[in-house]
């Protein structure tokens, strides 16, 4: 059809052939609409009483808005393809063949006790209970059903970011798909600058919603006083050089062993495992030379016992004896005390 763009057609074909996809997208590309067409296609052409498509959205309003698309899709079919409807409610739609689409909000119990044959997580980076929902939906993930995760970026401290990065690194069964802002033919550089000029909000928020690369999408999210694009480039460069040592089941990485008479610096950002928004958060140690060369790091979440984390961090500090800066939040104050008890004294 001439009414859809080529990249949308390509994505629809990808949905049919690839059962595991995680999509990072710019705004207003029509991706959620394509996903709803795919949900309808599964129901319309699947065997009778075989399909229960579950869609989780970030709010009840968004869930209801998504499901409103389905009867419109059905009504638009030719007479020989259009199907009668048994149920057409705010959050559930069922065709006369018994196949069902259900749209729900990503609440704490969202997806629990639902025997879904396919799952679509819409704007997943903004789901408050993403980890709990994921656990509830694992039986579908372990089966043969389709599992589609799509979102615009929302920083790095959430499950969606981890899923995308794992897929991009080919570390999971998912395929990573990035859809930049300029896929629609009318979105050129002039359009981009005009939209940015008229955007009400911070520049990093605009870039988050209309990214040119996946690195830019994630690096620009959040309020950062530094040049986030440059930071993203340095991350890519560091990823290209594998560490010479990997310690503590991957939590610790060493690129350069400590050298005598070098006065190292270090920064330690301590977290309690969850951000204020309920998303996973890292405890992170970085060690560098006086010229700013990154030589070692340690990163961990809350699944490791705090005393063990302190001992593992102390092991790095004993190796390099850096002049250490610790963020003095609640978790940081506790870590300072633990490191002092272990014998470390070289604090800023």
Wavefront OBJ file of the C-alpha trace (Angstrom):
o trace
v 0.000 0.000 0.000
v 1.127 3.583 -0.662
v -0.178 4.673 2.738
v 2.678 3.086 4.701
v 6.403 3.853 4.546
v 8.927 1.274 3.392
v 10.491 0.876 6.847
v 7.054 0.166 8.335
v 6.444 -2.556 5.748
v 9.870 -3.993 6.506
v 9.135 -4.024 10.236
v 5.792 -5.782 9.669
v 7.655 -8.481 7.737
v 10.228 -8.714 10.536
v 7.448 -9.300 13.063
v 6.245 -12.276 11.048
v 9.645 -13.934 10.702
v 11.402 -13.021 13.967
v 9.636 -13.994 17.217
v 11.968 -12.051 19.540
v 12.543 -8.344 18.854
v 13.490 -5.349 21.023
v 12.998 -2.014 19.239
v 14.507 1.354 20.119
v 12.584 4.006 18.201
v 12.201 7.697 17.655
v 8.791 9.185 18.319
v 5.903 9.328 15.858
v 7.087 6.611 13.507
v 3.826 4.668 13.768
v 5.545 1.649 15.327
v 2.881 1.021 17.972
v 0.252 1.092 15.209
v 2.221 -1.454 13.151
v 2.469 -3.638 16.263
v -1.319 -3.485 16.703
v -1.794 -4.479 13.049
v 0.456 -7.461 13.732
v -1.603 -8.397 16.824
v -4.758 -8.248 14.684
v -3.099 -10.350 11.948
v -2.225 -13.065 14.481
v -5.803 -13.156 15.731
v -7.522 -12.909 12.366
v -5.489 -15.596 10.615
v -4.568 -17.820 13.543
v -6.521 -21.055 14.122
v -9.785 -20.533 16.049
v -9.394 -20.168 19.826
v -5.602 -20.334 19.534
v -4.474 -16.744 20.118
v -4.430 -14.557 23.228
v -2.322 -11.470 22.512
v -1.289 -9.546 25.615
v -0.153 -5.920 25.302
v 1.227 -4.041 28.300
v 1.334 -0.253 28.122
v 2.609 2.339 30.585
v -0.879 3.461 31.724
v -4.553 2.525 31.502
v -5.146 5.469 29.180
v -2.413 4.321 26.815
v -3.703 0.732 26.928
v -7.233 1.831 26.020
v -5.879 4.079 23.240
v -3.923 1.204 21.700
v -6.876 -1.172 21.736
v -9.078 1.436 20.035
v -6.974 0.850 16.907
v -8.025 -2.799 16.548
v -11.730 -2.396 15.638
v -10.682 0.315 13.185
v -8.256 -2.155 11.585
v -10.967 -4.816 11.386
v -13.518 -2.410 9.901
v -11.009 -1.400 7.225
v -10.667 -4.971 5.914
v -12.347 -6.047 2.644
v -15.690 -7.794 3.073
v -14.145 -11.227 2.561
v -11.552 -10.652 5.342
v -13.512 -8.606 7.885
v -14.641 -10.691 10.854
v -17.496 -10.288 13.310
v -16.683 -9.236 16.849
v -17.691 -11.094 20.008
v -16.167 -8.695 22.579
v -15.284 -5.019 22.151
v -14.518 -3.567 25.564
v -12.084 -0.934 26.785
v -9.273 -3.408 27.417
v -10.335 -6.553 25.520
v -11.243 -7.318 21.906
v -12.308 -10.745 20.652
v -13.078 -11.848 17.117
v -15.773 -14.368 16.286
v -13.082 -17.048 15.848
v -12.411 -16.811 19.593
v -8.999 -15.146 19.295
v -8.417 -12.273 21.718
v -6.345 -9.123 22.134
v -6.008 -7.749 25.664
v -4.397 -4.390 26.486
v -3.460 -3.710 30.106
v -1.472 -1.165 32.074
v 1.931 -2.157 33.402
v 0.775 -2.368 37.023
v 2.453 -4.465 39.710
v 0.253 -7.431 38.740
v 0.152 -6.685 35.005
v 0.418 -9.860 32.957
v 0.141 -12.224 35.906
v -2.109 -15.269 35.378
v -2.427 -14.468 31.661
v -1.740 -17.410 29.328
v -0.542 -15.282 26.410
v 0.505 -16.683 23.064
v 2.187 -13.390 22.104
v 3.301 -10.364 24.132
v 3.885 -6.761 23.100
v 5.461 -4.375 25.631
v 4.743 -0.831 24.431
v 6.975 2.042 25.657
v 8.665 -0.490 27.903
v 11.349 1.895 29.180
v 8.574 3.779 31.015
v 7.001 0.749 32.739
v 7.231 1.211 36.482
v 7.024 -2.503 37.289
v 9.095 -3.739 34.372
v 11.043 -6.377 36.283
v 7.993 -7.870 38.039
v 6.045 -7.939 34.772
v 8.958 -9.621 33.025
v 9.020 -12.375 35.632
v 5.274 -12.919 35.184
v 5.645 -13.152 31.415
v 8.608 -15.543 31.346
v 6.427 -18.607 30.529
v 5.483 -16.906 27.240
v 9.128 -16.025 26.621
v 10.131 -19.645 27.206
v 7.452 -20.920 24.825
v 7.073 -20.450 21.101
v 5.080 -17.201 21.144
v 6.091 -13.832 19.742
v 7.677 -11.362 22.171
v 8.024 -7.759 20.996
v 9.539 -5.039 23.201
v 9.407 -1.473 21.875
v 10.113 1.949 23.342
v 11.732 5.315 23.056
v 14.732 5.682 25.362
v 14.393 6.614 29.027
v 17.940 6.565 30.361
v 20.046 3.547 31.213
v 18.742 2.561 34.666
v 15.910 0.280 33.559
v 15.281 -3.230 32.260
v 14.565 -2.024 28.729
v 18.072 -0.577 28.353
v 19.568 -3.895 29.491
v 17.397 -5.891 27.087
v 18.365 -3.675 24.167
v 22.088 -3.772 24.937
v 22.071 -7.543 25.413
v 20.295 -7.968 22.089
v 22.675 -5.566 20.365
v 25.666 -7.492 21.732
v 24.020 -10.759 20.601
v 23.903 -11.871 24.208
v 20.268 -12.976 24.136
v 17.700 -14.548 21.833
v 16.322 -11.080 20.972
v 17.203 -9.071 17.886
v 17.903 -5.362 18.454
v 16.302 -2.944 15.979
v 17.034 0.799 16.031
v 14.690 3.162 14.177
v 16.107 6.723 13.950
v 14.103 9.913 13.575
v 14.804 10.391 9.855
v 13.195 7.219 8.451
v 10.079 9.076 7.209
v 11.024 10.682 3.876
v 10.040 14.209 4.935
v 12.350 14.269 7.971
v 15.568 15.820 6.732
v 18.157 17.996 8.530
v 16.014 21.087 8.000
v 13.015 19.367 9.600
v 15.185 18.287 12.546
v 16.504 21.796 13.244
v 13.045 23.328 12.883
v 11.515 20.820 15.295
v 14.326 21.278 17.794
v 13.926 25.048 17.670
v 10.218 24.779 18.469
v 10.613 22.099 21.143
v 9.530 23.132 24.650
v 11.924 21.430 27.050
v 15.590 20.559 27.409
v 17.665 19.701 24.351
v 18.587 16.263 25.738
v 14.882 15.431 25.986
v 14.386 16.304 22.329
v 17.357 14.172 21.289
v 15.998 11.308 23.413
v 12.751 11.417 21.437
v 14.325 12.016 18.012
v 17.728 10.251 18.139
v 20.077 9.792 15.209
v 21.802 6.774 16.790
v 21.110 4.383 19.639
v 24.188 5.681 21.466
v 22.804 9.209 21.262
v 19.348 8.076 22.437
v 20.672 6.616 25.668
v 23.579 8.995 26.273
v 21.428 12.117 26.052
v 18.714 10.997 28.461
v 18.757 12.476 31.936
v 20.231 15.786 33.077
v 23.974 15.633 32.489
v 26.361 18.601 32.914
v 28.894 16.977 30.562
v 28.945 16.462 26.805
v 26.952 13.226 26.723
v 27.609 12.632 23.023
v 31.375 12.699 23.655
v 30.891 10.334 26.607
v 28.969 7.946 24.361
v 31.825 7.986 21.842
v 34.324 7.161 24.608
v 32.130 4.262 25.766
v 32.200 2.850 22.249
v 35.994 3.216 22.159
v 36.382 1.503 25.532
v 34.107 -1.348 24.457
v 36.400 -1.925 21.481
v 39.320 -2.702 23.869
v 38.570 -5.805 25.960
v 39.874 -5.830 29.562
v 43.040 -7.820 30.306
v 41.430 -9.254 33.455
v 37.831 -9.981 34.424
v 37.178 -10.540 38.128
v 34.292 -11.438 40.420
v 32.039 -12.996 37.766
v 32.376 -10.002 35.455
v 31.742 -7.324 38.067
v 35.392 -6.223 38.023
v 37.414 -5.363 34.933
v 41.089 -4.397 34.606
v 42.584 -2.801 31.522
v 45.979 -1.880 33.002
v 47.639 -3.354 36.091
v 48.829 -0.883 38.754
v 52.234 0.674 38.169
v 54.606 1.869 40.920
v 54.794 5.604 41.686
v 51.540 6.367 39.792
v 49.050 8.437 41.799
v 45.705 6.994 40.740
v 42.344 8.645 41.199
v 39.026 6.930 41.823
v 35.312 7.627 41.985
v 32.736 5.482 43.762
v 28.993 5.940 43.185
v 27.049 3.766 45.621
v 23.457 2.710 45.034
v 20.950 0.678 47.002
v 19.976 -1.353 43.939
v 16.935 0.719 42.907
v 16.538 4.294 41.724
v 13.824 6.629 43.005
v 11.676 5.475 40.073
v 12.050 1.822 41.098
v 14.495 0.977 38.296
v 17.700 -1.050 38.800
v 20.737 1.091 39.646
v 24.450 0.273 39.726
v 27.125 0.697 42.367
v 30.091 1.745 40.259
v 33.821 2.241 40.913
v 36.142 3.782 38.315
v 39.926 4.112 38.647
v 42.065 6.299 36.374
v 45.585 7.687 35.906
v 46.571 11.362 36.421
v 46.099 11.807 32.650
v 42.541 10.482 32.838
v 43.167 7.025 31.409
v 40.560 4.542 32.645
v 42.443 1.498 34.003
v 39.912 -0.447 36.092
v 36.250 -0.565 37.033
v 33.777 -2.423 39.219
v 29.991 -2.480 38.787
v 27.324 -4.351 40.702
v 23.613 -4.286 41.498
v 21.787 -5.257 44.671
v 21.815 -9.032 44.065
v 25.260 -9.298 45.700
v 25.448 -9.120 49.510
v 26.689 -5.633 50.609
v 29.553 -7.010 52.700
v 30.838 -8.942 49.697
v 30.587 -5.818 47.520
v 32.668 -3.857 50.049
v 35.334 -6.586 50.153
v 35.529 -6.781 46.355
v 35.791 -2.994 46.020
v 38.465 -2.976 48.731
v 40.445 -5.494 46.685
v 40.609 -2.966 43.821
v 41.451 -0.108 46.161
v 44.266 -2.111 47.737
v 45.705 -2.768 44.260
v 45.712 0.858 43.072
v 45.415 2.879 46.320
v 43.602 5.690 44.446
v 42.740 9.058 45.966
v 39.058 8.124 46.252
v 35.970 10.315 45.958
v 32.751 8.705 47.263
v 29.287 10.091 46.667
v 28.120 10.699 50.228
v 24.523 9.559 49.983
v 22.991 7.013 52.369
v 24.613 4.058 50.624
v 27.885 5.946 50.236
v 28.183 6.717 53.948
v 27.749 3.032 54.748
v 30.362 2.059 52.150
v 32.882 4.561 53.561
v 32.501 2.999 57.002
v 32.853 -0.528 55.575
v 36.006 0.391 53.625
v 37.522 2.100 56.670
v 36.874 -1.035 58.706
v 38.727 -3.050 56.062
v 41.690 -0.676 56.298
v 41.326 1.812 53.429
v 42.184 5.428 54.339
v 42.966 7.319 51.107
v 39.679 9.261 50.871
v 39.150 12.687 49.377
l 1 2 3 4 5 6 7 8 9 10 11 12 13 14 15 16 17 18 19 20 21 22 23 24 25 26 27 28 29 30 31 32 33 34 35 36 37 38 39 40 41 42 43 44 45 46 47 48 49 50 51 52 53 54 55 56 57 58 59 60 61 62 63 64 65 66 67 68 69 70 71 72 73 74 75 76 77 78 79 80 81 82 83 84 85 86 87 88 89 90 91 92 93 94 95 96 97 98 99 100 101 102 103 104 105 106 107 108 109 110 111 112 113 114 115 116 117 118 119 120 121 122 123 124 125 126 127 128 129 130 131 132 133 134 135 136 137 138 139 140 141 142 143 144 145 146 147 148 149 150 151 152 153 154 155 156 157 158 159 160 161 162 163 164 165 166 167 168 169 170 171 172 173 174 175 176 177 178 179 180 181 182 183 184 185 186 187 188 189 190 191 192 193 194 195 196 197 198 199 200 201 202 203 204 205 206 207 208 209 210 211 212 213 214 215 216 217 218 219 220 221 222 223 224 225 226 227 228 229 230 231 232 233 234 235 236 237 238 239 240 241 242 243 244 245 246 247 248 249 250 251 252 253 254 255 256 257 258 259 260 261 262 263 264 265 266 267 268 269 270 271 272 273 274 275 276 277 278 279 280 281 282 283 284 285 286 287 288 289 290 291 292 293 294 295 296 297 298 299 300 301 302 303 304 305 306 307 308 309 310 311 312 313 314 315 316 317 318 319 320 321 322 323 324 325 326 327 328 329 330 331 332 333 334 335 336 337 338 339 340 341 342 343 344 345 346 347 348
